[in-house]
Structure formats: C-alpha cells, structure tokens
Amino acid sequence: MLSLLARITFGTVEYILIAIISMVELLIVIRVVCDWLLRLDIMRENRFSATVFALSEPILSPIRGFIMRLTGALSIDLSPLAALLLCELLSWLVRLIF
C-alpha cells in the first residue's frame, strides 16, 4: 500500500514538473514569434505581447547576461535557444529522477 502511494505521489510530482517545464517552453516559443512579428512590423505591441514579454523576461534575462559575459555583444539573441535547451535538460532530469 505504501509503495502504491509513493508511486502515485512521485508520478504526480513528475507530471506537475513536466507540465510547468512545458508551459515555460511554450511561453518562450510564443515570445520568439511575437518578437519576430514585432520586428517585421506585422504586429503592433499589445497587451498580449507585453504580458508574454513580462512573463518570459525573468527567465531569459539571466541567461542573456551569462551569454553576453561569455561571448561579448552578439547581434543575435541566443537566450531563447539556450532557455529551451535548459528546459529540455530539466525535463530529461525530471524523467530520470522520477
């Protein structure tokens, strides 16, 4: 009985962590698409894009700072790519642990 309860609990924790990581990945992808649309003047800045930028900036800003220290000033922002790679790594670790 205890083993079953522990299995359900760990499965639930794994499911919740994977769901959070997936939402962060989706947020980053939406931010990249919004950024492209804004830069190409296809879309104007609106509440949706401002919310996406506000939610994703705390994730991307530290990564962007780390990349800037490593490489210097690049003309392209690689922080979304690095964040997606980190999310995939975290997702893999969660599946490995649980």
BAMIKOL-558374 format. One record per residue (C-alpha): x, y, z; residue in one letter; residue number from 1. Coordinates in nm, 3 decimals. Layout:
// residues N
+---------+---------+---------+---------+-----+
!       X !       Y !       Z ! residuo ! num !
+---------+---------+---------+---------+-----+
!       X !       Y !       Z !       A ! NUM !
...
+---------+---------+---------+---------+-----+
// end
This chain:
// residues 98
+---------+---------+---------+---------+-----+
!       X !       Y !       Z ! residuo ! num !
+---------+---------+---------+---------+-----+
!   0.000 !   0.000 !   0.000 !       M !   1 !
!   0.277 !   0.245 !   0.091 !       L !   2 !
!   0.461 !   0.163 !  -0.230 !       S !   3 !
!   0.149 !   0.239 !  -0.433 !       L !   4 !
!   0.101 !   0.569 !  -0.252 !       L !   5 !
!   0.464 !   0.666 !  -0.308 !       A !   6 !
!   0.438 !   0.575 !  -0.675 !       R !   7 !
!   0.126 !   0.788 !  -0.718 !       I !   8 !
!   0.289 !   1.080 !  -0.535 !       T !   9 !
!   0.611 !   1.066 !  -0.737 !       F !  10 !
!   0.413 !   1.026 !  -1.059 !       G !  11 !
!   0.208 !   1.332 !  -0.969 !       T !  12 !
!   0.519 !   1.537 !  -0.889 !       V !  13 !
!   0.675 !   1.430 !  -1.218 !       E !  14 !
!   0.359 !   1.523 !  -1.408 !       Y !  15 !
!   0.340 !   1.867 !  -1.243 !       I !  16 !
!   0.709 !   1.943 !  -1.305 !       L !  17 !
!   0.689 !   1.832 !  -1.669 !       I !  18 !
!   0.374 !   2.043 !  -1.716 !       A !  19 !
!   0.547 !   2.353 !  -1.573 !       I !  20 !
!   0.853 !   2.300 !  -1.791 !       I !  21 !
!   0.630 !   2.255 !  -2.097 !       S !  22 !
!   0.446 !   2.579 !  -2.019 !       M !  23 !
!   0.777 !   2.764 !  -1.991 !       V !  24 !
!   0.886 !   2.620 !  -2.326 !       E !  25 !
!   0.559 !   2.730 !  -2.486 !       L !  26 !
!   0.595 !   3.078 !  -2.335 !       L !  27 !
!   0.946 !   3.111 !  -2.481 !       I !  28 !
!   0.833 !   3.000 !  -2.826 !       V !  29 !
!   0.541 !   3.245 !  -2.818 !       I !  30 !
!   0.781 !   3.520 !  -2.714 !       R !  31 !
!   1.013 !   3.445 !  -3.006 !       V !  32 !
!   0.722 !   3.452 !  -3.253 !       V !  33 !
!   0.589 !   3.778 !  -3.104 !       C !  34 !
!   0.937 !   3.929 !  -3.123 !       D !  35 !
!   0.970 !   3.836 !  -3.490 !       W !  36 !
!   0.625 !   3.974 !  -3.571 !       L !  37 !
!   0.701 !   4.299 !  -3.389 !       L !  38 !
!   1.037 !   4.342 !  -3.562 !       R !  39 !
!   0.886 !   4.277 !  -3.905 !       L !  40 !
!   0.605 !   4.529 !  -3.837 !       D !  41 !
!   0.345 !   4.258 !  -3.889 !       I !  42 !
!   0.209 !   4.305 !  -3.540 !       M !  43 !
!   0.196 !   4.607 !  -3.313 !       R !  44 !
!   0.277 !   4.584 !  -2.945 !       E !  45 !
!  -0.035 !   4.498 !  -2.750 !       N !  46 !
!  -0.135 !   4.363 !  -2.410 !       R !  47 !
!  -0.075 !   4.002 !  -2.513 !       F !  48 !
!   0.280 !   4.062 !  -2.634 !       S !  49 !
!   0.356 !   4.285 !  -2.334 !       A !  50 !
!   0.235 !   4.009 !  -2.099 !       T !  51 !
!   0.438 !   3.744 !  -2.281 !       V !  52 !
!   0.749 !   3.962 !  -2.263 !       F !  53 !
!   0.690 !   4.040 !  -1.894 !       A !  54 !
!   0.647 !   3.672 !  -1.806 !       L !  55 !
!   0.944 !   3.548 !  -2.008 !       S !  56 !
!   1.195 !   3.822 !  -1.929 !       E !  57 !
!   1.279 !   3.693 !  -1.576 !       P !  58 !
!   1.370 !   3.360 !  -1.737 !       I !  59 !
!   1.565 !   3.497 !  -2.033 !       L !  60 !
!   1.742 !   3.792 !  -1.872 !       S !  61 !
!   1.988 !   3.591 !  -1.656 !       P !  62 !
!   2.061 !   3.360 !  -1.948 !       I !  63 !
!   2.116 !   3.659 !  -2.176 !       R !  64 !
!   2.357 !   3.812 !  -1.924 !       G !  65 !
!   2.551 !   3.486 !  -1.896 !       F !  66 !
!   2.579 !   3.453 !  -2.274 !       I !  67 !
!   2.690 !   3.818 !  -2.304 !       M !  68 !
!   2.967 !   3.759 !  -2.049 !       R !  69 !
!   3.085 !   3.452 !  -2.240 !       L !  70 !
!   3.069 !   3.582 !  -2.595 !       T !  71 !
!   3.058 !   3.959 !  -2.576 !       G !  72 !
!   2.790 !   4.153 !  -2.758 !       A !  73 !
!   2.625 !   3.944 !  -3.027 !       L !  74 !
!   2.390 !   4.082 !  -3.286 !       S !  75 !
!   2.152 !   3.791 !  -3.231 !       I !  76 !
!   1.989 !   3.699 !  -2.901 !       D !  77 !
!   2.057 !   3.332 !  -2.829 !       L !  78 !
!   1.893 !   3.332 !  -2.486 !       S !  79 !
!   1.562 !   3.174 !  -2.605 !       P !  80 !
!   1.754 !   2.888 !  -2.765 !       L !  81 !
!   1.962 !   2.839 !  -2.451 !       A !  82 !
!   1.649 !   2.853 !  -2.234 !       A !  83 !
!   1.477 !   2.590 !  -2.448 !       L !  84 !
!   1.782 !   2.367 !  -2.423 !       L !  85 !
!   1.785 !   2.412 !  -2.044 !       L !  86 !
!   1.415 !   2.325 !  -2.029 !       C !  87 !
!   1.478 !   2.008 !  -2.226 !       E !  88 !
!   1.764 !   1.919 !  -1.993 !       L !  89 !
!   1.544 !   1.980 !  -1.687 !       L !  90 !
!   1.266 !   1.772 !  -1.840 !       S !  91 !
!   1.509 !   1.487 !  -1.904 !       W !  92 !
!   1.641 !   1.509 !  -1.546 !       L !  93 !
!   1.289 !   1.504 !  -1.401 !       V !  94 !
!   1.203 !   1.194 !  -1.603 !       R !  95 !
!   1.531 !   1.034 !  -1.498 !       L !  96 !
!   1.480 !   1.107 !  -1.128 !       I !  97 !
!   1.113 !   1.013 !  -1.110 !       F !  98 !
+---------+---------+---------+---------+-----+
// end
